[in-house]
Amino acid sequence: IPSFVEKNCVNAYDIYTLNENGTIDIKYYATKNGSSFNISQRGTISDTINNSTWRISFPDYWIPFYSAPYEVIILEPDNYDYMVVGYPENYYGWIMSRTKTMDKNIYESIMSDLESKFNYDRNQFEIMIHDTKP
C-alpha cells in the first residue's frame, strides 16, 4: 500500500546499512514520473527483543520532525527472502522481496495471511513494476 511519496514510482528498491550506533540508514531509489527519485530515511529499532518494531525518520527535508512506526509482521524464516512491513491501522503495508519477482504461490500465501491474520484488504496493495536494473 504505497505512501504518497511512492505514488507513480517504478523500479523501486531500498538499501539498508547498519550504523555503529545501532540505527539503520535506508536509501530508497526509484523512477518517478520518468525521473530518478530517492529518499534518505533512518530506522531506529524500538523492539530490541525481536527487532521487529522500528521508527523511521526522514533526516532530509521531506518531513524533518516526523517519525513513522513500522513493524515486520511476516518474515521468511530461512533466508529472509521476503518480509512484510505493517503500519498501524493498516494504513500502509509493504511486501518486500530480495528479488524483482515473487512466486505467485508465495504471494498468494502472504496475501491470505495479511487478510486473515492482520485484517488487511488485498485490494489496497499495488505491485511495484520492475522493468529495468537498478
Secondary structure, 3 states (H helix, E strand, C coil): CCCCCCCCEEEEEEEEEECCCCCEEEEEEEEECCEEEEEEEEEEECCCCCCCEEEEECCCCCCCCCEEEEEEEEECCCCCCEEEEECHHHCCEEEEECCCCCCHHHHHHHHHHHHHHHCCCHHHCCCCCCCCCC
